[in-house]
Amino acid sequence: MAGIYLHIPFCKQACHYCDFHFSTSLANKAPFVDALLKEIELKREYLGGDTIKTIYFGGGTPSLLTGDELKRILDRLYQTYDVVSDAEITLEANPDDLNMQKIIELKSSPVNRLSIGIQSFRDQDLKMMNRAHNAQEADYSVKAAQDKGFENITIDLIYSIPQLSLMDWKENLHKAFALQVQHISAYSLTFEPKTVFGTYEKRGLMKPVEQELSSEQFLTMLQEMRANGFEQYEVSNFCKPGYESKHNSAYWSGEKYLGLGPSAHSFDGNSRQWNVANNSVYIRSLMEGKLSFEREELDARTQLNEYLMTGLRTRKGVDLQRIQSLFGVDLYKLYKDLLDELIHQGKVIIDGSRMALTDEGLLMADRIASDLFIIEE
């Protein structure tokens, strides 16, 4: 089975931390939808006929799609691919878009999982990040969606925000718990170079929070999540039992997926490709019946390194036996001194053939994974 990701590249305004591909002009939204429908057809063979178990509308802001646009896209997907009857269909939404009419519209569609980009329940944080909604809308959007029957809701939160104290972060978490959502994704704020915050940092106008506070907020979050019945199954993702994101879990386990829309990535098991990150070029190419993308063949070394990078971010970790059988590498033998030191430091555990990171290890998951990469000779 496989998944489909659709990138909807439009936003009302630019968040100061975001480095995803998007446009704040909606002028091309209608021709974009026409182009997307064309891409759905042109890529019908990409997944080799695999059944589709998840569909994910990301962005950008997918909640800017009208009910008719969403219906056209979903209808074309169901006409073109073999989608299972109980497919997980997620749509990312901003709180300010989720008025009652919009929620009723979404509930009448095949969408069965909402991902609401709350980020914070504090107005001062939202204003600083240039979010389009306020704290009251954040609270209302979740409750209104629940009232209309959505039973699988995930919300996004951000920590390591300048001027967000440890107590403030705890209060944000407690407000999230009080809403009784099924899933929470929580990310550390990073200042990416091409963002407003990145520019502020470069000019000395703002700086990221100290690593000590960021780590404290992360570890506190783990404690609070567990105390409130949430299981951590990936560094940034927590759920009530049985409510893992099937779509994202497939990414981390190396399953196939098809990416549709400008900048979207696809993976067929042996290669990766990504669409042009330009709305006008994307639309023009597809209206001419052409696909505009780049492609990379993945050798065994790259596939192993990607397995390490994604697998070590999950609580399950990686399977050393699988690495041995698929890639012919005895990872423990190759990195015995490093792994023994990480185990001694309490950052790595090895249980049989399973190698995973502890709470302290997850704080530096990407660094540990990169230290274990197989380097080209």
C-alpha positions in Angstrom: 0.0 0.0 0.0 1.0 3.6 -0.5 0.1 7.2 0.3 -0.6 10.4 -1.6 0.5 13.9 -0.5 -1.0 17.0 -2.2 0.8 20.3 -1.7 -1.6 23.2 -1.8 0.7 26.2 -2.2 -1.4 29.2 -1.0 -1.6 31.1 2.3 -3.4 34.3 3.4 -0.1 35.6 4.9 3.4 34.5 5.4 4.3 33.1 8.9 7.7 34.5 10.0 9.2 31.0 10.6 7.9 29.2 7.5 10.3 28.1 4.7 7.8 25.8 2.8 6.8 26.7 -0.7 3.7 28.9 -0.8 2.3 32.1 -2.3 0.1 34.7 -0.6 -1.6 35.5 -3.9 -4.6 33.4 -4.6 -4.8 34.6 -8.2 -3.6 31.3 -9.6 -5.7 29.1 -7.4 -8.3 28.1 -10.0 -5.7 27.2 -12.7 -3.6 25.4 -10.1 -6.5 23.1 -9.3 -6.9 22.4 -13.0 -3.2 21.6 -13.2 -3.3 19.4 -10.2 -6.1 17.4 -11.7 -3.9 16.9 -14.8 -1.0 15.8 -12.7 -3.1 13.2 -10.9 -3.8 11.6 -14.2 -0.3 11.9 -15.7 1.2 10.1 -12.6 -1.3 7.3 -12.4 1.4 4.7 -13.1 4.0 6.1 -10.6 3.0 3.8 -7.7 2.8 0.7 -9.9 -0.9 0.1 -9.1 -0.4 0.0 -5.3 -3.5 0.5 -3.3 -3.8 3.9 -1.6 -4.3 3.9 2.2 -3.7 7.5 3.0 -4.3 10.9 1.4 -2.8 14.1 3.0 -3.6 17.7 2.0 -0.6 19.8 3.2 0.8 23.2 2.3 0.5 26.0 2.4 -3.0 26.2 3.6 -5.3 23.5 2.2 -8.3 24.9 4.1 -8.3 27.7 1.5 -9.7 25.3 -1.0 -13.4 25.7 -1.6 -15.7 22.8 -1.1 -16.1 22.4 -4.9 -12.3 22.5 -5.4 -11.8 19.8 -2.7 -14.5 17.6 -4.2 -13.0 17.8 -7.7 -9.6 16.8 -6.4 -10.9 13.9 -4.3 -13.2 12.7 -7.1 -10.2 12.6 -9.5 -8.1 10.8 -7.0 -10.8 8.1 -6.4 -11.3 7.8 -10.2 -7.6 7.4 -10.9 -6.3 5.3 -8.0 -7.5 2.3 -6.0 -8.2 4.0 -2.6 -9.2 1.7 0.3 -12.6 2.3 1.8 -11.2 3.3 5.2 -8.4 5.5 3.9 -7.0 8.1 6.3 -7.7 11.4 4.7 -6.1 14.4 6.4 -6.5 18.1 5.6 -4.4 20.8 7.2 -6.4 23.8 8.3 -5.8 27.1 9.9 -8.1 28.0 12.8 -9.3 31.3 11.1 -10.6 29.2 8.2 -12.7 26.9 10.3 -16.0 28.7 10.7 -19.1 26.6 11.1 -19.9 26.6 7.4 -16.4 25.4 6.5 -16.5 22.7 9.1 -19.9 21.4 7.9 -18.5 21.4 4.4 -15.4 19.4 5.3 -17.5 16.9 7.4 -19.7 16.2 4.4 -16.5 15.3 2.4 -14.4 12.2 2.6 -11.9 14.1 4.9 -11.9 12.2 8.2 -8.8 13.8 10.0 -8.2 17.4 10.6 -4.7 18.9 11.3 -5.2 22.3 12.8 -2.3 24.7 12.9 -2.7 26.3 16.3 1.0 26.7 17.1 0.2 28.6 20.4 -2.8 29.5 22.6 -1.1 32.8 23.5 -1.9 35.9 21.4 1.5 37.4 21.8 3.2 34.4 20.3 0.7 34.3 17.4 1.3 37.9 16.7 5.1 37.6 16.8 5.0 34.6 14.4 2.5 36.5 12.1 -0.2 33.9 12.3 -3.6 34.9 10.8 -5.6 33.6 13.8 -5.9 34.5 17.5 -6.1 32.4 20.6 -9.9 32.5 20.8 -10.1 31.2 17.2 -7.7 28.4 18.1 -9.9 27.2 20.9 -13.1 27.6 18.9 -11.9 25.8 15.8 -11.2 22.6 17.7 -14.4 22.6 19.7 -16.5 23.4 16.7 -15.0 20.6 14.7 -15.6 18.2 17.5 -19.2 19.4 17.8 -19.8 18.6 14.2 -18.5 15.1 14.5 -14.8 15.1 13.8 -13.3 12.4 16.0 -9.7 12.4 14.7 -8.1 15.8 15.3 -4.4 16.7 15.5 -3.1 20.1 16.4 0.3 21.7 15.9 2.2 23.4 18.7 5.5 25.2 18.7 8.0 25.6 21.6 11.4 27.3 21.9 9.6 30.6 21.0 11.4 33.7 22.3 9.8 35.0 25.5 7.9 31.7 26.0 8.9 30.6 29.5 8.8 27.0 30.7 5.6 27.8 32.6 4.0 29.4 29.5 4.8 26.2 27.6 3.2 24.1 30.2 0.1 26.2 30.1 0.0 25.8 26.3 0.2 22.0 26.7 -2.5 22.0 29.4 -4.9 23.9 27.1 -4.3 21.4 24.4 -5.0 18.5 26.7 -8.2 20.1 27.9 -9.5 20.1 24.3 -9.3 16.3 24.3 -7.7 16.0 20.9 -6.4 12.7 19.7 -3.0 13.8 18.4 -0.5 16.6 19.0 2.6 17.5 16.9 5.0 19.8 18.7 8.0 21.4 17.0 10.9 23.4 18.2 11.0 26.9 16.5 14.0 27.2 14.2 15.2 30.3 12.4 15.6 29.1 8.8 17.8 31.4 6.6 15.2 32.5 4.1 12.5 33.3 6.6 11.7 36.6 8.4 13.1 35.2 11.6 16.2 34.1 9.8 16.6 37.7 8.6 16.0 39.1 12.1 18.7 36.8 13.5 21.2 37.8 10.8 20.6 41.5 11.6 20.8 40.9 15.3 17.2 41.8 15.9 16.2 38.4 17.4 18.0 35.3 18.5 16.8 31.7 19.1 16.2 30.6 22.7 19.1 29.1 24.6 19.6 25.4 24.0 19.2 24.7 27.7 15.7 26.1 27.8 14.7 24.4 24.6 15.9 21.1 26.0 14.1 21.7 29.2 10.8 22.5 27.3 11.3 19.3 25.2 11.8 17.0 28.3 9.0 18.7 30.2 6.7 18.1 27.2 7.6 14.3 27.3 6.6 14.2 30.9 3.4 16.1 30.4 2.4 14.1 27.4 2.8 10.8 29.3 0.9 12.1 32.3 -2.0 12.9 30.0 -2.2 9.6 28.1 -0.3 10.5 25.0 2.3 8.2 23.5 5.3 9.5 21.7 5.9 7.6 18.5 8.2 10.0 16.8 10.4 12.9 18.1 7.7 15.5 17.4 4.5 13.4 17.4 2.3 12.2 20.2 -1.1 10.4 20.1 -3.7 8.8 22.2 -3.5 4.9 21.7 -4.5 4.0 18.2 -4.4 7.5 16.7 -0.9 7.6 15.1 -0.8 9.4 11.8 -0.9 6.5 9.3 0.4 8.8 6.6 3.4 10.2 8.4 4.2 6.8 9.9 4.5 5.4 6.3 7.2 8.0 5.6 9.2 7.0 8.5 9.0 3.3 7.7 10.1 3.8 4.1 6.8 3.1 2.3 6.0 4.5 -1.2 4.3 7.8 -1.6 3.3 10.0 -4.5 3.6 13.8 -4.1 1.4 16.1 -6.1 1.6 19.9 -6.5 4.6 22.3 -6.7 7.6 21.3 -4.6 6.0 18.0 -3.6 8.3 14.9 -3.2 7.6 11.4 -4.3 9.3 8.1 -3.4 8.9 4.8 -5.3 11.2 2.6 -3.2 14.3 3.1 -5.3 14.3 6.8 -6.3 13.1 10.1 -5.2 11.7 13.0 -7.2 10.4 16.4 -6.5 8.3 18.8 -8.5 9.4 22.3 -9.5 8.8 24.8 -6.6 7.3 27.5 -8.8 3.5 27.8 -9.2 3.5 29.4 -12.6 6.0 26.9 -14.1 4.1 24.1 -12.5 0.7 25.2 -14.0 2.1 26.1 -17.4 4.0 22.7 -17.8 0.9 20.7 -16.9 -1.4 22.6 -19.2 1.1 21.6 -21.9 0.8 18.0 -20.8 4.3 17.9 -19.3 5.7 17.1 -15.8 8.4 19.4 -14.4 10.5 17.6 -11.8 13.9 16.4 -10.8 14.8 12.8 -10.0 17.5 11.1 -7.9 18.3 7.4 -7.9 19.0 6.1 -4.4 21.9 3.8 -4.0 22.1 1.3 -1.1 24.2 3.6 1.0 21.7 6.5 0.7 18.8 4.2 1.4 20.5 2.9 4.6 21.4 6.5 5.8 17.8 7.6 5.2 16.5 4.6 7.2 18.8 5.6 10.0 17.7 9.2 9.9 14.0 8.5 9.9 14.0 5.4 12.0 16.0 6.9 14.9 13.5 9.7 15.2 10.8 7.1 16.1 10.4 5.3 19.4 10.6 2.0 17.6 14.1 2.8 16.4 15.9 0.8 13.8 16.3 -3.0 13.3 20.0 -4.0 13.3 19.2 -7.3 11.8 17.3 -5.7 8.9 20.3 -3.4 8.3 22.5 -6.5 8.2 20.3 -8.5 5.8 19.3 -5.6 3.4 22.5 -3.7 3.3 25.2 -6.1 4.4 26.3 -3.8 7.2 27.0 -4.8 10.8 26.3 -1.4 12.2 27.2 -2.2 15.8 30.5 -3.8 14.8 31.3 -0.8 12.5 30.5 1.8 15.2 31.1 -0.2 18.4 33.1 2.5 20.3 30.6 5.2 19.4 27.6 3.1 20.3 29.1 1.9 23.5 29.7 5.5 24.5 26.2 6.5 23.6 24.8 3.6 25.6 27.0 4.6 28.6 25.7 8.2 28.3 22.1 6.9 28.4 21.2 8.2 24.9 20.9 4.8 23.1 19.5 1.5 24.0 20.0 -1.8 22.2 17.5 -4.5 22.9 18.1 -7.6 20.8 18.2 -6.4 17.3 16.4 -3.1 18.1 18.3 0.1 18.5 16.5 3.2 19.7 17.1 6.5 21.4 16.2 7.4 24.9 14.6 10.7 25.9 18.0 12.3 26.2 19.0 10.8 22.9 16.0 12.1 21.1 17.2 15.6 21.9 20.0 15.1 19.4 18.4 12.5 17.1 19.6 14.0 13.8 23.1 14.3 15.1 23.3 10.8 16.3 21.9 9.5 13.1 24.4 11.4 11.0 27.3 10.1 13.1 26.1 6.6 12.2 25.9 7.3 8.5 27.8 5.1 6.1 30.2 7.4 4.4 31.1 6.9 0.7 34.7 5.7 0.4 
